[in-house]
Amino acid sequence: MNVTWLGQAGFLLEKNGKKILIDPYLSDSYGKANSNSWRRTALDVSFLSVKPDVIILTHEHADHTDIETLEHYLPGAGNVLVLAGVNAWNKVRALGGNNNYVRFCPGSRWTWEEFTFTAVRAAHSDPQAIGVVVDDSCRKYYFTGDTLYHEDIFPALPADLWAVFLPINGRGNNMNAADAAAFARRTGAKYSVPVHYGMFDEIDPAVFSAENRIFLKPYQSIRWEEEK
Protein backbone atom coordinates (compact mmCIF):
# COMPACT_ATOMS: atom_id res chain seq x y z
CA MET A 1 0.00 0.00 0.00
CA ASN A 2 1.21 3.46 -0.89
CA VAL A 3 -0.20 6.21 1.37
CA THR A 4 0.24 9.86 0.36
CA TRP A 5 -0.64 12.70 2.71
CA LEU A 6 -2.46 15.48 0.86
CA GLY A 7 -2.34 17.87 3.81
CA GLN A 8 -4.93 18.50 6.54
CA ALA A 9 -6.65 15.08 6.90
CA GLY A 10 -6.52 14.15 3.22
CA PHE A 11 -4.95 10.98 1.85
CA LEU A 12 -4.50 9.10 -1.39
CA LEU A 13 -4.20 5.32 -0.99
CA GLU A 14 -2.90 3.28 -3.92
CA LYS A 15 -2.59 -0.46 -4.32
CA ASN A 16 -2.61 -2.68 -7.40
CA GLY A 17 -3.71 0.22 -9.58
CA LYS A 18 -6.66 1.10 -7.36
CA LYS A 19 -6.98 4.61 -5.93
CA ILE A 20 -8.81 5.67 -2.76
CA LEU A 21 -9.17 9.29 -1.66
CA ILE A 22 -9.94 10.21 1.94
CA ASP A 23 -11.10 13.74 2.83
CA PRO A 24 -9.25 15.52 0.01
CA TYR A 25 -8.91 19.28 0.56
CA LEU A 26 -7.26 20.63 -2.57
CA SER A 27 -8.59 24.18 -2.78
CA ASP A 28 -8.65 27.31 -0.65
CA SER A 29 -12.43 27.30 -0.22
CA TYR A 30 -12.20 27.35 3.56
CA GLY A 31 -10.01 30.44 3.43
CA LYS A 32 -12.42 32.18 1.09
CA ALA A 33 -15.15 31.77 3.69
CA ASN A 34 -12.94 32.55 6.70
CA SER A 35 -9.91 34.81 6.29
CA ASN A 36 -8.23 33.20 9.31
CA SER A 37 -8.25 29.82 7.56
CA TRP A 38 -6.29 30.47 4.38
CA ARG A 39 -4.15 27.53 3.34
CA ARG A 40 -0.48 27.70 4.29
CA THR A 41 0.35 24.57 2.31
CA ALA A 42 0.86 25.08 -1.41
CA LEU A 43 -1.62 23.31 -3.65
CA ASP A 44 -0.26 20.54 -5.88
CA VAL A 45 -2.81 20.59 -8.70
CA SER A 46 -1.54 17.27 -10.11
CA PHE A 47 -3.69 15.48 -7.53
CA LEU A 48 -6.81 17.02 -9.04
CA SER A 49 -6.24 14.77 -12.07
CA VAL A 50 -6.41 11.56 -10.04
CA LYS A 51 -9.18 9.19 -11.13
CA PRO A 52 -10.36 7.70 -7.84
CA ASP A 53 -12.19 4.42 -7.54
CA VAL A 54 -13.33 5.20 -3.99
CA ILE A 55 -13.79 8.45 -2.07
CA ILE A 56 -14.26 8.39 1.71
CA LEU A 57 -15.64 11.49 3.46
CA THR A 58 -15.55 11.35 7.24
CA HIS A 59 -17.79 14.39 7.91
CA GLU A 60 -19.31 17.43 6.30
CA HIS A 61 -16.91 20.22 7.34
CA ALA A 62 -15.51 22.07 4.36
CA ASP A 63 -11.91 20.94 4.85
CA HIS A 64 -13.09 17.30 4.68
CA THR A 65 -16.04 17.40 2.29
CA ASP A 66 -14.79 20.17 0.03
CA ILE A 67 -17.17 20.64 -2.88
CA GLU A 68 -14.63 22.74 -4.79
CA THR A 69 -12.25 19.76 -4.70
CA LEU A 70 -14.88 17.06 -5.24
CA GLU A 71 -16.16 18.79 -8.38
CA HIS A 72 -12.95 17.58 -10.04
CA TYR A 73 -13.80 13.94 -9.33
CA LEU A 74 -17.56 13.38 -9.27
CA PRO A 75 -19.79 15.35 -11.69
CA GLY A 76 -19.74 13.54 -14.99
CA ALA A 77 -17.80 10.65 -13.49
CA GLY A 78 -19.16 7.14 -13.28
CA ASN A 79 -18.86 4.25 -10.88
CA VAL A 80 -17.02 6.08 -8.10
CA LEU A 81 -17.87 4.53 -4.75
CA VAL A 82 -18.45 7.33 -2.22
CA LEU A 83 -18.59 6.28 1.43
CA ALA A 84 -19.67 9.27 3.50
CA GLY A 85 -20.79 10.08 7.02
CA VAL A 86 -24.46 11.06 7.14
CA ASN A 87 -24.07 14.84 6.91
CA ALA A 88 -21.29 14.53 4.33
CA TRP A 89 -23.51 12.16 2.33
CA ASN A 90 -26.33 14.70 2.33
CA LYS A 91 -23.91 17.32 1.05
CA VAL A 92 -21.93 15.41 -1.57
CA ARG A 93 -24.61 13.44 -3.38
CA ALA A 94 -25.93 16.67 -4.88
CA LEU A 95 -22.92 16.48 -7.21
CA GLY A 96 -24.59 13.59 -9.01
CA GLY A 97 -22.91 11.59 -11.71
CA ASN A 98 -23.36 7.86 -12.11
CA ASN A 99 -21.70 7.22 -8.77
CA ASN A 100 -22.65 5.10 -5.77
CA TYR A 101 -23.22 7.38 -2.76
CA VAL A 102 -23.31 5.26 0.40
CA ARG A 103 -24.53 6.64 3.72
CA PHE A 104 -21.80 5.30 6.01
CA CYS A 105 -22.51 5.11 9.75
CA PRO A 106 -20.55 3.68 12.71
CA GLY A 107 -20.64 -0.09 12.38
CA SER A 108 -21.23 -0.01 8.62
CA ARG A 109 -19.00 -2.20 6.47
CA TRP A 110 -18.38 -2.20 2.73
CA THR A 111 -16.29 -4.75 0.85
CA TRP A 112 -14.85 -3.74 -2.53
CA GLU A 113 -12.25 -5.74 -4.47
CA GLU A 114 -9.59 -6.76 -1.89
CA PHE A 115 -10.53 -3.90 0.46
CA THR A 116 -12.90 -3.80 3.40
CA PHE A 117 -13.96 -0.43 4.80
CA THR A 118 -15.48 -0.19 8.28
CA ALA A 119 -16.90 2.99 9.77
CA VAL A 120 -16.22 3.67 13.44
CA ARG A 121 -17.39 6.41 15.74
CA ALA A 122 -15.75 9.82 15.92
CA ALA A 123 -16.41 12.34 18.72
CA HIS A 124 -16.62 15.63 16.88
CA SER A 125 -18.79 18.74 16.44
CA ASP A 126 -20.42 17.07 13.45
CA PRO A 127 -22.41 14.46 15.43
CA GLN A 128 -22.47 12.16 12.39
CA ALA A 129 -18.69 12.19 11.91
CA ILE A 130 -16.93 8.87 11.44
CA GLY A 131 -13.49 7.38 11.29
CA VAL A 132 -12.69 4.56 8.87
CA VAL A 133 -10.64 1.38 9.14
CA VAL A 134 -9.25 0.32 5.75
CA ASP A 135 -8.31 -3.35 5.48
CA ASP A 136 -6.37 -4.04 2.27
CA SER A 137 -6.31 -7.82 2.92
CA CYS A 138 -2.77 -7.46 4.22
CA ARG A 139 -2.92 -4.77 6.91
CA LYS A 140 -5.45 -2.54 8.67
CA TYR A 141 -5.14 1.25 8.61
CA TYR A 142 -7.26 3.52 10.80
CA PHE A 143 -8.07 7.06 9.64
CA THR A 144 -9.77 8.74 12.58
CA GLY A 145 -11.08 11.80 10.77
CA ASP A 146 -11.69 14.66 13.20
CA THR A 147 -12.22 13.44 16.74
CA LEU A 148 -11.59 13.90 20.42
CA TYR A 149 -10.24 11.11 22.62
CA HIS A 150 -13.38 9.19 23.62
CA GLU A 151 -13.65 5.87 25.44
CA ASP A 152 -16.53 4.65 23.26
CA ILE A 153 -14.32 4.54 20.18
CA PHE A 154 -11.89 1.83 21.23
CA PRO A 155 -14.19 -1.23 21.52
CA ALA A 156 -14.96 -1.00 17.78
CA LEU A 157 -11.32 -1.06 16.69
CA PRO A 158 -9.53 -4.23 15.55
CA ALA A 159 -6.70 -5.45 17.74
CA ASP A 160 -4.19 -5.67 14.88
CA LEU A 161 -4.01 -2.13 13.51
CA TRP A 162 -0.91 -1.43 11.44
CA ALA A 163 -1.15 2.36 11.48
CA VAL A 164 -3.37 5.11 12.85
CA PHE A 165 -3.64 8.56 11.25
CA LEU A 166 -4.98 11.13 13.71
CA PRO A 167 -5.33 14.88 14.36
CA ILE A 168 -3.10 16.75 16.79
CA ASN A 169 -4.22 20.38 16.37
CA GLY A 170 -6.35 20.60 19.52
CA ARG A 171 -8.90 22.98 18.04
CA GLY A 172 -12.33 22.61 16.48
CA ASN A 173 -13.14 19.59 18.66
CA ASN A 174 -10.01 17.66 17.79
CA MET A 175 -7.46 15.99 20.03
CA ASN A 176 -4.45 17.96 21.14
CA ALA A 177 -1.01 16.37 20.79
CA ALA A 178 -0.96 14.90 24.30
CA ASP A 179 -4.35 13.23 23.96
CA ALA A 180 -3.52 12.10 20.43
CA ALA A 181 -0.37 10.34 21.69
CA ALA A 182 -2.41 8.59 24.38
CA PHE A 183 -5.05 7.70 21.79
CA ALA A 184 -2.42 6.23 19.45
CA ARG A 185 -1.02 4.07 22.25
CA ARG A 186 -4.51 2.94 23.23
CA THR A 187 -5.26 1.72 19.68
CA GLY A 188 -2.22 -0.58 19.78
CA ALA A 189 -1.30 0.43 16.23
CA LYS A 190 2.27 -0.35 15.19
CA TYR A 191 2.73 3.12 13.68
CA SER A 192 1.09 6.48 14.28
CA VAL A 193 0.98 9.39 11.83
CA PRO A 194 -0.11 12.84 13.05
CA VAL A 195 -2.19 14.97 10.68
CA HIS A 196 -4.49 18.00 10.67
CA TYR A 197 -1.76 20.54 11.29
CA GLY A 198 0.19 22.98 9.15
CA MET A 199 -2.66 23.83 6.79
CA PHE A 200 -4.20 26.62 8.89
CA ASP A 201 -1.66 26.90 11.71
CA GLU A 202 2.03 26.79 12.59
CA ILE A 203 1.96 23.69 14.83
CA ASP A 204 5.24 21.79 15.13
CA PRO A 205 4.37 18.08 14.84
CA ALA A 206 7.27 17.22 17.16
CA VAL A 207 4.87 17.90 20.06
CA PHE A 208 3.28 14.54 19.21
CA SER A 209 5.21 12.06 21.36
CA ALA A 210 3.78 8.63 20.50
CA GLU A 211 6.16 5.76 19.90
CA ASN A 212 6.85 4.67 16.30
CA ARG A 213 5.54 8.00 15.03
CA ILE A 214 6.02 8.93 11.39
CA PHE A 215 6.07 12.57 10.35
CA LEU A 216 5.07 13.31 6.78
CA LYS A 217 5.36 16.45 4.72
CA PRO A 218 2.45 17.36 2.43
CA TYR A 219 2.42 15.15 -0.69
CA GLN A 220 4.99 12.80 0.85
CA SER A 221 4.25 9.07 0.72
CA ILE A 222 4.79 6.01 2.86
CA ARG A 223 5.03 2.69 1.06
CA TRP A 224 4.35 -0.45 3.03
CA GLU A 225 5.21 -3.56 1.03
CA GLU A 226 3.19 -6.75 1.11
CA GLU A 227 4.24 -9.17 3.81
CA LYS A 228 5.80 -12.34 2.42
C-alpha angles and dihedrals in degrees: 000000000000114000119192122189111223094188130266103031097324125124141175115209119195130185132153091349094308120124128206124184122201120194096330113197106184103151138058094245093125091054092049089058096040120028091205091061103058113144116262093187116082115243117246101206092192088083090061087070094059114120103217124202092196133023120193119197115188098192143345103262112124096246089057104032098033110175092194089059097039092054086073092059112030119036107083091007123117136214098008110151109223116193108188140169112249099266092040089050091053089051103043103043089070086076089072123186123143091295133132109244109194122193100225118199133174107289094024117131131195125186118203125169106315093337131094119194120198124186118220132184123277124194103221143129089266097071090205094054118131141190121217134220112208115202111190093185089260106054140003122238123190120208106188098193111203112337149140122232103275129171093220092066100065102064090063095054123097116245094232104059114161097196140000123206111200144164122257103176097102095213135098092031095308130130119269119229095268094051091042091056090050090046092051091051091047092055091057090223115163092226134024126202120193118217141163096072135101096035097086101006145038098245116155106224090212087085086075104091105182119135119257090018120170120205116206131192118220111284091012117131138215117207118201112189124218114271113248 
